Amino acid sequence: MSLLLHPILKQSFAVIDREIGEHNFSPAEYAVVRRVIHSTADFEFAQSIRFSPGVIESAIAALRRRTPIVTDVSMVKQGVATLVAQTFENPLISAVEQAQVALPQKTRTETGLLSCWRQFPEAIFAIGNAPTALLALCAELPTASVQPAMVIGAPVGFISVVESKAALAQIAVPQIRVEGRKGGSPVAAAILNALIVLAWEDK
């Protein structure tokens, strides 16, 4: 099965290709960046997305072996659900949906993320909204015996957002992160959707 692009999506990609100018991304990295720009109409993401060495290969391998995907919030989950269902059918879990109440001094999303981490430490983690969830994950990784297949660090906002991304940058885990305050659920979903397409089309 081929994942056919909608004509409007193809036209949009063509516009991005014309306007982005020179860049140093590999073809696979550019596929991720282009989908993020398409989702946001913001070319500044071409300057703020960071790829750790080998992260795309790690993500593709994990997707193909049906590694669980853990998102911080439901919007990221819904943003990738269609492609997941059409391709590898990875288990797809929203952290916030796993926590009816928050633990003391924690948010519901952070509480749910820690629960998911205990169940699926090898998962693909996609954080697009909650910096507290990313910080909680980063606190677990340095001493963990099992590491995530990859982490997408793209929370958006003003409180603890930059700090959470800086914490992720210090950890030797496969990662794609968005520097600065920008990000959001659509960005995290776009990154993951691009990786799913790469994994499927390169089979």
KELUMBA-19483 format. One record per atom (N, C-alpha, C): atom name; residue number from 1; chain; x, y, z; residue in three letters. Coordinates in steps of 0.05 Angstrom, whole numbers, plus 5000, padded with zeros to 4 digits. Atoms other than C-alpha are relative to their C-alpha. Layout:
REM KELUMBA-19483
R  atom  seq  mol    xx    yy    zz  type
R    CA  NUM    A     X     Y     Z   ala
...
//
This chain:
REM KELUMBA-19483
R  atom  seq  mol    xx    yy    zz  type
R     N    1    A  5017  4976  5000   met
R    CA    1    A  5000  5000  5000   met
R     C    1    A  5018  5025  5000   met
R     N    2    A  4986  4974  5001   ser
R    CA    2    A  5026  5069  4982   ser
R     C    2    A  4984  5021  5015   ser
R     N    3    A  5013  4979  4986   leu
R    CA    3    A  5011  5128  5026   leu
R     C    3    A  4998  5024  4981   leu
R     N    4    A  5003  4979  5020   leu
R    CA    4    A  4985  5174  4971   leu
R     C    4    A  4996  5027  5013   leu
R     N    5    A  5003  4973  4990   leu
R    CA    5    A  4992  5248  4984   leu
R     C    5    A  4975  5013  4988   leu
R     N    6    A  5022  4984  5010   his
R    CA    6    A  4930  5291  4978   his
R     C    6    A  5011  5021  4981   his
R     N    7    A  4989  4980  5019   pro
R    CA    7    A  4938  5338  4918   pro
R     C    7    A  5007  5027  5013   pro
R     N    8    A  4994  4975  4986   ile
R    CA    8    A  4935  5399  4964   ile
R     C    8    A  5026  4998  5016   ile
R     N    9    A  4975  5004  4985   leu
R    CA    9    A  4990  5370  5007   leu
R     C    9    A  5024  5000  4982   leu
R     N   10    A  4978  5000  5020   lys
R    CA   10    A  5033  5357  4946   lys
R     C   10    A  5006  5029  4990   lys
R     N   11    A  4996  4972  5009   gln
R    CA   11    A  5022  5429  4923   gln
R     C   11    A  5013  5016  5022   gln
R     N   12    A  4988  4985  4978   ser
R    CA   12    A  5039  5455  4992   ser
R     C   12    A  5029  4993  5003   ser
R     N   13    A  4972  5008  4999   phe
R    CA   13    A  5103  5414  4994   phe
R     C   13    A  5016  5014  4978   phe
R     N   14    A  4986  4987  5022   ala
R    CA   14    A  5122  5443  4926   ala
R     C   14    A  5005  5030  5006   ala
R     N   15    A  4995  4972  4992   val
R    CA   15    A  5113  5514  4953   val
R     C   15    A  5022  5002  5020   val
R     N   16    A  4979  5000  4980   ile
R    CA   16    A  5156  5498  5013   ile
R     C   16    A  5027  4995  4987   ile
R     N   17    A  4975  5006  5013   asp
R    CA   17    A  5209  5468  4968   asp
R     C   17    A  5012  5024  4986   asp
R     N   18    A  4991  4976  5015   arg
R    CA   18    A  5212  5532  4927   arg
R     C   18    A  5009  5022  5019   arg
R     N   19    A  4995  4977  4983   glu
R    CA   19    A  5213  5579  4987   glu
R     C   19    A  5021  4996  5022   glu
R     N   20    A  4983  5005  4977   ile
R    CA   20    A  5257  5545  5038   ile
R     C   20    A  5029  5009  4996   ile
R     N   21    A  4973  4991  5005   gly
R    CA   21    A  5322  5563  5004   gly
R     C   21    A  5021  4978  5006   gly
R     N   22    A  4979  5019  4995   glu
R    CA   22    A  5389  5529  5018   glu
R     C   22    A  4998  4989  5028   glu
R     N   23    A  4999  5012  4973   his
R    CA   23    A  5394  5480  5075   his
R     C   23    A  5019  4977  4999   his
R     N   24    A  4981  5022  4997   asn
R    CA   24    A  5439  5425  5101   asn
R     C   24    A  4987  4974  5010   asn
R     N   25    A  5013  5025  4990   phe
R    CA   25    A  5387  5373  5119   phe
R     C   25    A  5004  4977  4981   phe
R     N   26    A  5001  5024  5017   ser
R    CA   26    A  5392  5302  5094   ser
R     C   26    A  4972  4998  4989   ser
R     N   27    A  5027  5003  5010   pro
R    CA   27    A  5333  5280  5052   pro
R     C   27    A  4980  4991  5021   pro
R     N   28    A  5018  5009  4979   ala
R    CA   28    A  5302  5244  5111   ala
R     C   28    A  4994  5022  5020   ala
R     N   29    A  5005  4978  4981   glu
R    CA   29    A  5312  5303  5158   glu
R     C   29    A  4982  5021  4987   glu
R     N   30    A  5016  4980  5013   tyr
R    CA   30    A  5283  5350  5106   tyr
R     C   30    A  4971  4991  4998   tyr
R     N   31    A  5027  5009  5000   ala
R    CA   31    A  5221  5306  5101   ala
R     C   31    A  4986  5006  5026   ala
R     N   32    A  5011  4993  4974   val
R    CA   32    A  5210  5318  5175   val
R     C   32    A  4996  5030  5002   val
R     N   33    A  5002  4970  4998   val
R    CA   33    A  5224  5393  5172   val
R     C   33    A  4978  5010  4982   val
R     N   34    A  5020  4991  5019   arg
R    CA   34    A  5180  5402  5111   arg
R     C   34    A  4972  4995  5010   arg
R     N   35    A  5027  5006  4989   arg
R    CA   35    A  5120  5368  5145   arg
R     C   35    A  4994  5019  5023   arg
R     N   36    A  5005  4981  4978   val
R    CA   36    A  5129  5412  5206   val
R     C   36    A  4993  5028  4989   val
R     N   37    A  5006  4974  5012   ile
R    CA   37    A  5131  5475  5163   ile
R     C   37    A  4972  4999  4987   ile
R     N   38    A  5027  5002  5012   his
R    CA   38    A  5069  5450  5126   his
R     C   38    A  4978  5003  5022   his
R     N   39    A  5020  5000  4978   ser
R    CA   39    A  5032  5441  5193   ser
R     C   39    A  4998  5027  5013   ser
R     N   40    A  5000  4975  4985   thr
R    CA   40    A  5051  5510  5219   thr
R     C   40    A  5002  5025  4982   thr
R     N   41    A  4995  4978  5019   ala
R    CA   41    A  5065  5554  5157   ala
R     C   41    A  5022  5018  5012   ala
R     N   42    A  4979  4985  4986   asp
R    CA   42    A  5127  5575  5197   asp
R     C   42    A  5027  4989  4992   asp
R     N   43    A  4974  5009  5010   phe
R    CA   43    A  5194  5570  5162   phe
R     C   43    A  5022  5002  5021   phe
R     N   44    A  4980  4998  4979   glu
R    CA   44    A  5231  5587  5227   glu
R     C   44    A  5007  4973  5012   glu
R     N   45    A  4993  5027  4989   phe
R    CA   45    A  5226  5514  5246   phe
R     C   45    A  5024  4988  4986   phe
R     N   46    A  4976  5010  5014   ala
R    CA   46    A  5280  5501  5194   ala
R     C   46    A  5025  5007  5016   ala
R     N   47    A  4977  4993  4984   gln
R    CA   47    A  5327  5536  5242   gln
R     C   47    A  5000  4989  5029   gln
R     N   48    A  5002  5007  4972   ser
R    CA   48    A  5302  5507  5307   ser
R     C   48    A  4998  4970  5005   ser
R     N   49    A  5002  5029  4996   ile
R    CA   49    A  5294  5432  5295   ile
R     C   49    A  5027  4988  5002   ile
R     N   50    A  4975  5014  4996   arg
R    CA   50    A  5351  5389  5321   arg
R     C   50    A  4996  4970  4998   arg
R     N   51    A  5000  5029  5002   phe
R    CA   51    A  5366  5317  5303   phe
R     C   51    A  5025  4988  5013   phe
R     N   52    A  4977  5013  4990   ser
R    CA   52    A  5411  5273  5344   ser
R     C   52    A  5010  4979  4979   ser
R     N   53    A  4989  5019  5020   pro
R    CA   53    A  5457  5226  5304   pro
R     C   53    A  4985  4974  5001   pro
R     N   54    A  5013  5026  5002   gly
R    CA   54    A  5420  5164  5280   gly
R     C   54    A  4971  4999  5009   gly
R     N   55    A  5027  5001  4989   val
R    CA   55    A  5352  5185  5307   val
R     C   55    A  4980  4991  4980   val
R     N   56    A  5020  5008  5019   ile
R    CA   56    A  5314  5176  5243   ile
R     C   56    A  5001  4970  4995   ile
R     N   57    A  4998  5029  5003   glu
R    CA   57    A  5342  5106  5233   glu
R     C   57    A  4989  4985  5024   glu
R     N   58    A  5011  5012  4976   ser
R    CA   58    A  5325  5089  5305   ser
R     C   58    A  4969  5001  5000   ser
R     N   59    A  5029  4998  5001   ala
R    CA   59    A  5254  5115  5296   ala
R     C   59    A  4988  4981  4980   ala
R     N   60    A  5011  5017  5021   ile
R    CA   60    A  5243  5077  5231   ile
R     C   60    A  5000  4971  5010   ile
R     N   61    A  4998  5028  4990   ala
R    CA   61    A  5267  5012  5263   ala
R     C   61    A  4979  4995  5021   ala
R     N   62    A  5019  5004  4979   ala
R    CA   62    A  5223  5022  5323   ala
R     C   62    A  4971  4999  4990   ala
R     N   63    A  5027  5000  5012   leu
R    CA   63    A  5161  5038  5282   leu
R     C   63    A  4995  4974  4986   leu
R     N   64    A  5004  5025  5015   arg
R    CA   64    A  5171  4976  5239   arg
R     C   64    A  4997  4976  5019   arg
R     N   65    A  5004  5022  4982   arg
R    CA   65    A  5175  4931  5300   arg
R     C   65    A  4976  5005  5020   arg
R     N   66    A  5025  4994  4985   arg
R    CA   66    A  5110  4961  5327   arg
R     C   66    A  5005  5008  5029   arg
R     N   67    A  4994  4989  4973   thr
R    CA   67    A  5142  4995  5387   thr
R     C   67    A  4977  5019  5008   thr
R     N   68    A  5021  4982  4992   pro
R    CA   68    A  5089  5031  5428   pro
R     C   68    A  5008  5029  4997   pro
R     N   69    A  4997  4971  5002   ile
R    CA   69    A  5080  5105  5417   ile
R     C   69    A  4985  5013  5023   ile
R     N   70    A  5012  4985  4977   val
R    CA   70    A  5068  5148  5479   val
R     C   70    A  5000  5029  4994   val
R     N   71    A  5002  4971  5003   thr
R    CA   71    A  5042  5219  5469   thr
R     C   71    A  4993  5012  5027   thr
R     N   72    A  5007  4988  4975   asp
R    CA   72    A  5036  5269  5524   asp
R     C   72    A  4970  5006  5002   asp
R     N   73    A  5028  4992  4999   val
R    CA   73    A  4966  5293  5505   val
R     C   73    A  4984  4987  4977   val
R     N   74    A  5018  5013  5020   ser
R    CA   74    A  4906  5269  5465   ser
R     C   74    A  5003  5012  4973   ser
R     N   75    A  4999  4987  5026   met
R    CA   75    A  4916  5320  5410   met
R     C   75    A  5022  4988  4983   met
R     N   76    A  4978  5012  5015   val
R    CA   76    A  4983  5290  5390   val
R     C   76    A  4992  4972  4991   val
R     N   77    A  5009  5027  5006   lys
R    CA   77    A  4953  5220  5393   lys
R     C   77    A  4980  5001  4976   lys
R     N   78    A  5019  4999  5022   gln
R    CA   78    A  4895  5240  5348   gln
R     C   78    A  5013  5009  4974   gln
R     N   79    A  4986  4990  5023   gly
R    CA   79    A  4943  5275  5301   gly
R     C   79    A  5015  4979  4984   gly
R     N   80    A  4985  5022  5013   val
R    CA   80    A  4979  5210  5285   val
R     C   80    A  4984  4975  4997   val
R     N   81    A  5015  5025  4998   ala
R    CA   81    A  4924  5159  5295   ala
R     C   81    A  4994  4989  4972   ala
R     N   82    A  5008  5010  5027   thr
R    CA   82    A  4903  5155  5221   thr
R     C   82    A  5024  4986  4987   thr
R     N   83    A  4976  5013  5013   leu
R    CA   83    A  4974  5141  5195   leu
R     C   83    A  5009  4975  5015   leu
R     N   84    A  4993  5024  4985   val
R    CA   84    A  4988  5092  5251   val
R     C   84    A  4982  4977  4992   val
R     N   85    A  5019  5021  5008   ala
R    CA   85    A  4925  5054  5233   ala
R     C   85    A  5005  4990  4972   ala
R     N   86    A  4996  5007  5028   gln
R    CA   86    A  4943  5054  5159   gln
R     C   86    A  5026  4985  4996   gln
R     N   87    A  4973  5011  5004   thr
R    CA   87    A  5014  5029  5170   thr
R     C   87    A  5006  4977  5019   thr
R     N   88    A  4989  5021  4983   phe
R    CA   88    A  5046  4991  5228   phe
R     C   88    A  4982  4993  5023   phe
R     N   89    A  5019  5006  4978   glu
R    CA   89    A  4989  4994  5278   glu
R     C   89    A  5013  4998  5027   glu
R     N   90    A  4987  5000  4974   asn
R    CA   90    A  5035  5010  5336   asn
R     C   90    A  4979  5006  5022   asn
R     N   91    A  5016  4991  4977   pro
R    CA   91    A  5001  5013  5404   pro
R     C   91    A  5004  5030  5004   pro
R     N   92    A  4999  4971  4998   leu
R    CA   92    A  4984  5087  5414   leu
R     C   92    A  4987  5008  5026   leu
R     N   93    A  5010  4994  4973   ile
R    CA   93    A  4976  5114  5484   ile
R     C   93    A  5004  5030  5006   ile
R     N   94    A  4998  4972  4991   ser
R    CA   94    A  4961  5185  5509   ser
R     C   94    A  5005  5000  5030   ser
R     N   95    A  4993  5001  4972   ala
R    CA   95    A  4995  5196  5576   ala
R     C   95    A  4978  5013  5018   ala
R     N   96    A  5020  4986  4983   val
R    CA   96    A  4943  5245  5603   val
R     C   96    A  4975  4983  5004   val
R     N   97    A  5023  5017  4997   glu
R    CA   97    A  4889  5194  5590   glu
R     C   97    A  5004  4977  5020   glu
R     N   98    A  4994  5022  4982   gln
R    CA   98    A  4924  5145  5636   gln
R     C   98    A  4999  5009  5030   gln
R     N   99    A  5001  4990  4972   ala
R    CA   99    A  4917  5190  5698   ala
R     C   99    A  4974  5016  5004   ala
R     N  100    A  5025  4986  4993   gln
R    CA  100    A  4849  5208  5725   gln
R     C  100    A  5005  5023  5019   gln
R     N  101    A  4992  4979  4981   val
R    CA  101    A  4881  5248  5780   val
R     C  101    A  5030  5003  5000   val
R     N  102    A  4972  4995  4999   ala
R    CA  102    A  4949  5279  5788   ala
R     C  102    A  5012  4991  5027   ala
R     N  103    A  4985  5005  4975   leu
R    CA  103    A  5000  5255  5839   leu
R     C  103    A  5006  5027  5013   leu
R     N  104    A  4993  4975  4986   pro
R    CA  104    A  5018  5307  5892   pro
R     C  104    A  5024  5014  4987   pro
R     N  105    A  4979  4983  5012   gln
R    CA  105    A  5061  5364  5863   gln
R     C  105    A  5005  4994  4971   gln
R     N  106    A  4996  5006  5029   lys
R    CA  106    A  5052  5337  5792   lys
R     C  106    A  4975  5006  4984   lys
R     N  107    A  5023  4996  5018   thr
R    CA  107    A  5007  5351  5733   thr
R     C  107    A  4989  4972  4992   thr
R     N  108    A  5012  5026  5010   arg
R    CA  108    A  4960  5297  5705   arg
R     C  108    A  5017  4989  4977   arg
R     N  109    A  4984  5010  5022   thr
R    CA  109    A  5002  5293  5642   thr
R     C  109    A  5027  4988  5010   thr
R     N  110    A  4975  5011  4989   glu
R    CA  110    A  5066  5284  5682   glu
R     C  110    A  4995  4974  5015   glu
R     N  111    A  5008  5024  4986   thr
R    CA  111    A  5032  5232  5726   thr
R     C  111    A  4996  4977  4980   thr
R     N  112    A  5005  5020  5020   gly
R    CA  112    A  5008  5194  5665   gly
R     C  112    A  5025  4992  4984   gly
R     N  113    A  4975  5006  5014   leu
R    CA  113    A  5075  5199  5630   leu
R     C  113    A  5017  4981  5016   leu
R     N  114    A  4983  5017  4983   leu
R    CA  114    A  5111  5168  5689   leu
R     C  114    A  4988  4971  5001   leu
R     N  115    A  5013  5026  5001   ser
R    CA  115    A  5060  5111  5689   ser
R     C  115    A  5006  4986  4974   ser
R     N  116    A  4993  5011  5026   cys
R    CA  116    A  5072  5100  5614   cys
R     C  116    A  5029  4992  4999   cys
R     N  117    A  4971  5006  5000   trp
R    CA  117    A  5147  5102  5625   trp
R     C  117    A  5005  4974  5014   trp
R     N  118    A  4996  5025  4985   arg
R    CA  118    A  5142  5046  5676   arg
R     C  118    A  4991  4976  4983   arg
R     N  119    A  5011  5023  5016   gln
R    CA  119    A  5101  5003  5628   gln
R     C  119    A  5015  4996  4974   gln
R     N  120    A  4988  5001  5027   phe
R    CA  120    A  5136  5020  5562   phe
R     C  120    A  5026  5017  4999   phe
R     N  121    A  4976  4983  5001   pro
R    CA  121    A  5207  5046  5575   pro
R     C  121    A  5013  5002  4973   pro
R     N  122    A  4988  5001  5027   glu
R    CA  122    A  5227  5027  5504   glu
R     C  122    A  4984  5015  4979   glu
R     N  123    A  5019  4988  5019   ala
R    CA  123    A  5171  5068  5472   ala
R     C  123    A  5013  5023  4985   ala
R     N  124    A  4996  4974  5013   ile
R    CA  124    A  5173  5126  5424   ile
R     C  124    A  4984  5020  5016   ile
R     N  125    A  5014  4979  4984   phe
R    CA  125    A  5155  5187  5467   phe
R     C  125    A  4999  5025  4984   phe
R     N  126    A  5004  4975  5015   ala
R    CA  126    A  5125  5247  5432   ala
R     C  126    A  4987  5021  5018   ala
R     N  127    A  5009  4979  4982   ile
R    CA  127    A  5118  5309  5475   ile
R     C  127    A  4995  5026  4984   ile
R     N  128    A  5006  4977  5015   gly
R    CA  128    A  5082  5367  5442   gly
R     C  128    A  4986  5022  5016   gly
R     N  129    A  5016  4981  4985   asn
R    CA  129    A  5047  5403  5498   asn
R     C  129    A  5011  5006  5028   asn
R     N  130    A  4995  4998  4971   ala
R    CA  130    A  5071  5389  5569   ala
R     C  130    A  5030  4999  5007   ala
R     N  131    A  4972  5001  4992   pro
R    CA  131    A  5141  5410  5590   pro
R     C  131    A  5005  4984  5026   pro
R     N  132    A  4997  5016  4975   thr
R    CA  132    A  5129  5378  5658   thr
R     C  132    A  5003  4971  4994   thr
R     N  133    A  4998  5028  5008   ala
R    CA  133    A  5121  5311  5623   ala
R     C  133    A  5028  4995  4989   ala
R     N  134    A  4974  5003  5011   leu
R    CA  134    A  5186  5321  5585   leu
R     C  134    A  5021  5001  5022   leu
R     N  135    A  4981  4998  4977   leu
R    CA  135    A  5223  5342  5649   leu
R     C  135    A  4999  4974  5016   leu
R     N  136    A  5002  5024  4985   ala
R    CA  136    A  5196  5281  5685   ala
R     C  136    A  5013  4977  4986   ala
R     N  137    A  4987  5021  5016   leu
R    CA  137    A  5219  5235  5629   leu
R     C  137    A  5031  5003  5002   leu
R     N  138    A  4971  4995  4999   cys
R    CA  138    A  5288  5268  5628   cys
R     C  138    A  5012  4993  5027   cys
R     N  139    A  4990  5007  4973   ala
R    CA  139    A  5295  5257  5703   ala
R     C  139    A  5004  4970  5003   ala
R     N  140    A  4998  5029  4998   glu
R    CA  140    A  5285  5182  5693   glu
R     C  140    A  5022  4988  4983   glu
R     N  141    A  4983  5013  5020   leu
R    CA  141    A  5331  5170  5634   leu
R     C  141    A  5029  4995  5009   leu
R     N  142    A  4972  5004  4994   pro
R    CA  142    A  5401  5179  5663   pro
R     C  142    A  5006  4974  5015   pro
R     N  143    A  4995  5024  4985   thr
R    CA  143    A  5394  5118  5709   thr
R     C  143    A  4983  4976  4990   thr
R     N  144    A  5017  5022  5010   ala
R    CA  144    A  5347  5076  5667   ala
R     C  144    A  5016  4978  4986   ala
R     N  145    A  4987  5023  5013   ser
R    CA  145    A  5368  5007  5644   ser
R     C  145    A  4990  4996  4972   ser
R     N  146    A  5012  5001  5027   val
R    CA  146    A  5321  5011  5583   val
R     C  146    A  4995  5028  4991   val
R     N  147    A  5003  4973  5011   gln
R    CA  147    A  5322  5073  5539   gln
R     C  147    A  4978  5001  4979   gln
R     N  148    A  5020  4997  5021   pro
R    CA  148    A  5267  5099  5494   pro
R     C  148    A  5012  4996  4972   pro
R     N  149    A  4991  5001  5027   ala
R    CA  149    A  5271  5085  5420   ala
R     C  149    A  5007  5027  4989   ala
R     N  150    A  4994  4972  5006   met
R    CA  150    A  5268  5160  5411   met
R     C  150    A  4982  5018  5017   met
R     N  151    A  5016  4980  4987   val
R    CA  151    A  5241  5223  5443   val
R     C  151    A  4996  5024  4981   val
R     N  152    A  5006  4975  5014   ile
R    CA  152    A  5206  5280  5407   ile
R     C  152    A  4994  5021  5021   ile
R     N  153    A  5003  4979  4980   gly
R    CA  153    A  5214  5342  5450   gly
R     C  153    A  4992  5026  4987   gly
R     N  154    A  5010  4976  5014   ala
R    CA  154    A  5169  5397  5423   ala
R     C  154    A  4978  5014  5016   ala
R     N  155    A  5020  4985  4986   pro
R    CA  155    A  5129  5428  5480   pro
R     C  155    A  5001  5029  4993   pro
R     N  156    A  5002  4972  5008   val
R    CA  156    A  5105  5499  5469   val
R     C  156    A  4992  5016  5025   val
R     N  157    A  5009  4982  4978   gly
R    CA  157    A  5097  5558  5516   gly
R     C  157    A  5023  5016  5012   gly
R     N  158    A  4982  4981  4987   phe
R    CA  158    A  5133  5601  5566   phe
R     C  158    A  5012  4990  5027   phe
R     N  159    A  4991  5009  4974   ile
R    CA  159    A  5140  5563  5632   ile
R     C  159    A  5012  4972  4998   ile
R     N  160    A  4985  5025  4999   ser
R    CA  160    A  5192  5508  5637   ser
R     C  160    A  5005  4987  4972   ser
R     N  161    A  4997  5012  5027   val
R    CA  161    A  5191  5497  5561   val
R     C  161    A  5029  4999  4991   val
R     N  162    A  4972  4999  5009   val
R    CA  162    A  5261  5520  5544   val
R     C  162    A  5017  4982  5018   val
R     N  163    A  4985  5016  4981   glu
R    CA  163    A  5287  5486  5607   glu
R     C  163    A  4997  4970  4995   glu
R     N  164    A  5004  5029  5005   ser
R    CA  164    A  5255  5419  5589   ser
R     C  164    A  5015  4991  4975   ser
R     N  165    A  4985  5007  5024   lys
R    CA  165    A  5286  5420  5520   lys
R     C  165    A  5030  5000  5005   lys
R     N  166    A  4972  5000  4992   ala
R    CA  166    A  5354  5438  5550   ala
R     C  166    A  5007  4975  5015   ala
R     N  167    A  4995  5025  4985   ala
R    CA  167    A  5348  5378  5597   ala
R     C  167    A  5001  4977  4980   ala
R     N  168    A  5000  5021  5019   leu
R    CA  168    A  5332  5333  5538   leu
R     C  168    A  5027  5000  4984   leu
R     N  169    A  4976  4997  5016   ala
R    CA  169    A  5392  5360  5499   ala
R     C  169    A  5024  4988  5014   ala
R     N  170    A  4978  5010  4985   gln
R    CA  170    A  5438  5337  5555   gln
R     C  170    A  5001  4969  5003   gln
R     N  171    A  5002  5029  4996   ile
R    CA  171    A  5416  5264  5551   ile
R     C  171    A  5005  4986  4974   ile
R     N  172    A  4992  5015  5024   ala
R    CA  172    A  5445  5214  5502   ala
R     C  172    A  4978  4980  4992   ala
R     N  173    A  5022  5017  5010   val
R    CA  173    A  5379  5187  5476   val
R     C  173    A  4993  5010  4972   val
R     N  174    A  5008  4991  5027   pro
R    CA  174    A  5356  5188  5403   pro
R     C  174    A  4978  5021  5003   pro
R     N  175    A  5020  4978  4995   gln
R    CA  175    A  5317  5253  5398   gln
R     C  175    A  4998  5019  4976   gln
R     N  176    A  5005  4977  5017   ile
R    CA  176    A  5286  5305  5353   ile
R     C  176    A  4987  5021  5018   ile
R     N  177    A  5011  4980  4982   arg
R    CA  177    A  5273  5369  5391   arg
R     C  177    A  4998  5027  4985   arg
R     N  178    A  5004  4973  5011   val
R    CA  178    A  5250  5440  5375   val
R     C  178    A  5010  5020  5020   val
R     N  179    A  4989  4981  4981   glu
R    CA  179    A  5293  5492  5408   glu
R     C  179    A  4982  5024  5004   glu
R     N  180    A  5015  4975  4994   gly
R    CA  180    A  5263  5554  5441   gly
R     C  180    A  4972  4994  5010   gly
R     N  181    A  5027  5002  4989   arg
R    CA  181    A  5191  5567  5460   arg
R     C  181    A  4980  4987  4981   arg
R     N  182    A  5020  5011  5020   lys
R    CA  182    A  5158  5542  5396   lys
R     C  182    A  4998  4970  5001   lys
R     N  183    A  5005  5029  5001   gly
R    CA  183    A  5129  5473  5386   gly
R     C  183    A  4970  4997  4999   gly
R     N  184    A  5029  5005  4999   gly
R    CA  184    A  5060  5446  5401   gly
R     C  184    A  4992  4973  4991   gly
R     N  185    A  5010  5026  5008   ser
R    CA  185    A  5018  5385  5390   ser
R     C  185    A  5001  4996  4970   ser
R     N  186    A  4998  5004  5029   pro
R    CA  186    A  5013  5396  5314   pro
R     C  186    A  5028  4995  4991   pro
R     N  187    A  4972  5003  5008   val
R    CA  187    A  5089  5400  5310   val
R     C  187    A  5009  4971  5008   val
R     N  188    A  4992  5027  4992   ala
R    CA  188    A  5100  5336  5350   ala
R     C  188    A  4987  4979  4982   ala
R     N  189    A  5014  5019  5017   ala
R    CA  189    A  5047  5300  5308   ala
R     C  189    A  5012  5001  4972   ala
R     N  190    A  4988  4998  5027   ala
R    CA  190    A  5078  5326  5243   ala
R     C  190    A  5027  4985  4999   ala
R     N  191    A  4974  5014  4999   ile
R    CA  191    A  5147  5300  5263   ile
R     C  191    A  4995  4970  4999   ile
R     N  192    A  5006  5029  4999   leu
R    CA  192    A  5118  5232  5280   leu
R     C  192    A  4988  4990  4974   leu
R     N  193    A  5012  5008  5026   asn
R    CA  193    A  5076  5229  5217   asn
R     C  193    A  5021  4998  4978   asn
R     N  194    A  4979  5001  5019   ala
R    CA  194    A  5137  5245  5175   ala
R     C  194    A  5017  4975  5003   ala
R     N  195    A  4985  5024  4995   leu
R    CA  195    A  5175  5188  5208   leu
R     C  195    A  4985  4975  4992   leu
R     N  196    A  5016  5023  5008   ile
R    CA  196    A  5118  5140  5197   ile
R     C  196    A  5001  4997  4969   ile
R     N  197    A  4999  5002  5029   val
R    CA  197    A  5117  5157  5123   val
R     C  197    A  5027  4990  4990   val
R     N  198    A  4973  5010  5007   leu
R    CA  198    A  5192  5148  5118   leu
R     C  198    A  5003  4970  5005   leu
R     N  199    A  4998  5028  4993   ala
R    CA  199    A  5188  5081  5152   ala
R     C  199    A  4984  4982  4981   ala
R     N  200    A  5018  5015  5017   trp
R    CA  200    A  5131  5058  5108   trp
R     C  200    A  5009  4999  4971   trp
R     N  201    A  4992  4997  5029   glu
R    CA  201    A  5156  5083  5040   glu
R     C  201    A  5027  4987  4995   glu
R     N  202    A  4974  5011  5005   asp
R    CA  202    A  5226  5057  5051   asp
R     C  202    A  5002  4970  5007   asp
R     N  203    A  5000  5028  4993   lys
R    CA  203    A  5205  4986  5068   lys
R     C  203    A  5014  4983  4978   lys
//
